[in-house]
């Protein structure tokens, strides 16, 4: 059964809380107490299958789309970490826009250029970079440092999402490990760490994500970016194992795709 925008709008978020829906891969929907709805890196098609075949990789989608791009019309902000097709998905974007969806969009420089090439008007675009903040009602998006896969997108970022008088969630985006990730983010005391764990394409594996968790000491650690393609899968339980080794086993939370998770 598909998640719908009606479900999301009907979901109550108490003051001082945040609600998340995992969309698979790096995609999330976020809802704030005031009712702001944000989508982050939605991959809601099977567009990567063809790209994978060209590289000799099986990137056929392994799970049904949890929400249709057309049903996202009415969101308050479309956020992107970088320009790769499983994050800035042209098919998702076009279906959303063809149904009447508009900006604002928040993205780093190279992703902004790709959005322009896909026909998004410049007035809907908001460029960001590490340490830059974007305010939307009762939440703030602060872009964070991230280490790229290769030279095709050197400006990609993660995000700290902070709720007024509430929690802060850190979405790592696609990134390799570096101690600077923790150094830059720790002063913001994230309550939730949402981290890549696939280990391929120059991303952190479970061990590196657990090292980052030990640096940041969040209350909750949630894995993502391990589920979508046979060529790029990982076991989320390995993150729990690595957290257990570091005495953080009680922090591990595994989200179910398309189902709401609220913190606290």
C-alpha positions in Angstrom: 0.0 0.0 0.0 1.4 3.4 -1.0 2.1 6.1 1.4 0.1 9.2 0.5 0.3 12.9 1.1 -3.0 12.6 3.0 -1.3 10.2 5.4 1.6 12.6 5.9 -0.7 15.6 6.4 -2.8 13.7 8.9 0.2 12.7 11.0 0.5 14.9 14.1 4.0 15.9 15.1 4.1 17.1 18.8 5.9 20.3 19.7 9.6 19.6 20.2 9.5 16.5 17.9 10.4 15.5 14.3 8.7 12.9 12.1 10.5 11.0 9.4 9.5 8.6 6.6 12.2 6.7 4.9 11.6 6.4 1.2 14.5 3.9 0.5 18.1 4.6 -0.5 18.9 8.2 0.6 15.3 9.4 0.4 13.3 10.8 3.4 10.2 12.8 4.1 10.4 15.1 7.1 7.5 16.8 8.9 7.8 19.5 11.6 5.4 20.4 14.4 4.1 23.3 12.5 3.2 21.0 9.6 6.1 21.8 7.2 6.7 18.9 4.9 10.2 18.4 3.3 11.5 15.8 0.9 15.2 14.9 0.8 16.8 13.0 -2.1 13.7 11.1 -3.3 14.4 8.2 -5.7 11.0 7.1 -6.8 11.6 5.5 -10.2 13.7 2.8 -11.7 15.9 5.2 -13.6 19.2 3.8 -12.4 18.6 0.4 -13.9 19.7 1.6 -17.4 22.7 3.4 -16.0 23.7 0.3 -14.0 23.5 -1.9 -17.1 25.8 0.4 -19.0 28.4 -0.2 -16.2 27.7 -3.9 -15.9 25.9 -3.5 -12.5 22.5 -4.7 -11.4 20.8 -1.5 -10.3 17.3 -2.7 -10.9 15.0 -1.4 -8.1 14.5 -4.0 -5.4 11.5 -2.4 -3.6 8.2 -0.9 -4.7 8.1 2.9 -4.8 6.6 3.9 -1.4 5.0 7.2 -2.6 4.3 8.4 -6.1 6.2 11.6 -7.1 2.9 13.1 -8.2 1.5 12.7 -4.7 4.3 14.8 -3.3 2.8 18.0 -4.8 2.2 20.3 -1.8 5.5 19.8 -0.1 7.2 22.9 1.3 10.8 22.2 0.3 12.6 19.8 -2.1 16.2 19.2 -0.7 19.1 17.5 -2.5 22.5 16.5 -1.3 24.1 15.9 -4.7 23.5 15.3 -8.4 23.8 11.5 -8.7 20.7 9.9 -10.2 19.7 8.0 -7.1 19.4 11.3 -5.3 18.6 13.9 -7.9 16.4 11.5 -10.0 15.3 13.1 -13.2 12.3 10.8 -13.6 11.1 11.6 -10.0 11.7 15.3 -10.6 9.8 15.4 -13.9 6.8 13.4 -12.6 6.6 15.8 -9.6 6.8 18.9 -11.8 4.5 17.6 -14.5 1.8 17.1 -11.7 2.2 20.7 -10.7 5.0 20.4 -8.1 7.2 23.4 -7.6 10.1 24.7 -5.5 11.7 26.0 -3.4 14.6 23.6 -4.0 17.7 23.6 -1.7 20.9 22.1 -3.2 24.7 22.6 -3.6 26.2 24.2 -6.7 26.6 21.3 -9.2 23.2 20.0 -8.3 21.7 23.5 -8.9 23.2 23.4 -12.4 21.7 20.0 -13.1 18.3 21.2 -11.9 18.6 24.1 -14.3 19.4 21.7 -17.1 16.2 19.8 -16.2 14.1 22.9 -16.6 13.7 24.1 -13.1 13.4 27.9 -13.1 16.2 29.8 -11.4 13.8 31.7 -9.1 12.9 28.4 -7.4 16.5 27.5 -6.6 18.4 28.1 -3.4 22.1 27.2 -3.5 23.8 26.0 -0.3 27.3 24.9 0.9 28.8 23.6 4.1 27.9 25.8 7.1 25.3 27.7 5.1 21.8 27.8 6.7 18.3 27.9 5.2 15.3 28.6 7.3 11.8 27.2 6.7 9.2 27.9 9.3 10.1 26.0 12.5 13.1 24.2 11.1 16.6 25.1 9.9 18.7 23.2 7.3 22.5 23.6 7.7 24.6 22.0 5.0 27.6 19.9 6.1 30.9 18.8 4.7 30.8 15.5 2.7 33.5 13.6 0.8 32.5 12.8 -2.8 32.7 9.6 -4.7 34.7 11.1 -7.6 35.3 14.3 -9.5 31.9 14.4 -11.1 30.3 16.2 -8.1 32.7 17.9 -5.7 30.2 20.2 -4.1 27.8 17.6 -2.5 26.8 18.0 1.1 24.9 16.4 4.1 22.4 18.3 6.2 21.7 19.1 9.8 18.0 19.6 10.2 17.1 21.4 13.4 13.5 21.8 14.8 12.9 25.0 16.8 13.0 24.0 20.5 13.3 20.4 19.4 15.8 17.8 18.1 18.5 18.0 15.5 18.9 15.2 12.9 22.1 14.8 10.9 21.7 13.3 7.4 25.3 12.4 6.3 24.4 12.3 2.6 26.8 10.1 0.5 30.2 10.4 2.0 33.4 8.6 2.9 34.6 8.8 6.5 36.8 11.6 7.7 37.3 12.9 11.2 36.3 16.3 10.0 32.7 15.0 9.6 32.5 14.6 13.3 34.5 17.7 14.1 32.2 19.9 12.1 29.0 18.4 13.3 29.6 17.7 17.0 29.2 21.3 18.1 25.6 21.1 16.9 24.9 18.0 19.1 22.7 16.0 16.8 20.1 13.8 18.5 19.7 11.6 15.5 22.4 10.3 13.1 21.1 9.1 9.8 24.1 7.5 8.0 25.0 5.7 4.8 26.3 2.2 5.4 26.7 0.6 1.9 30.5 0.8 1.9 30.7 1.0 -1.9 31.1 4.0 -4.2 33.4 5.6 -1.7 30.7 5.7 1.0 31.1 4.8 4.7 30.5 1.2 5.6 29.0 0.1 9.0 32.3 0.3 10.8 33.0 3.9 9.7 29.5 4.9 10.5 29.9 3.5 14.0 33.1 5.4 14.4 31.3 8.6 13.5 28.5 7.7 15.9 31.0 7.3 18.7 32.4 10.8 17.9 29.0 12.4 17.8 27.3 10.5 20.6 23.7 10.8 19.2 20.7 9.3 21.0 19.6 7.4 17.9 21.6 6.0 14.9 19.6 5.1 11.8 21.2 3.4 8.7 20.2 4.1 5.1 21.5 3.7 1.5 21.9 0.0 1.7 18.6 -1.4 0.4 17.9 -0.5 -3.2 20.3 -2.2 -5.7 21.8 -5.7 -5.7 25.0 -4.1 -6.8 25.1 -1.9 -3.7 23.5 -3.6 -0.7 24.6 -4.0 2.9 23.2 -5.6 6.1 21.9 -2.9 8.6 22.5 -5.4 11.4 26.2 -4.9 10.8 25.8 -1.3 12.0 24.2 -2.6 15.2 27.1 -5.0 15.6 29.7 -2.2 15.2 27.7 0.1 17.6 27.6 -2.8 20.1 31.3 -3.1 20.0 31.5 0.6 21.0 28.9 0.3 23.7 26.2 2.1 21.6 23.9 -0.8 20.8 20.9 0.9 22.4 21.2 3.7 19.9 20.4 1.6 16.8 17.0 2.0 15.1 16.1 0.4 11.8 13.4 2.2 9.9 10.7 0.5 7.8 10.2 2.0 4.4 7.2 4.3 4.2 6.3 4.1 7.9 6.5 7.1 10.2 9.2 7.4 12.8 8.9 10.1 15.4 11.6 11.5 17.8 11.5 11.8 20.7 
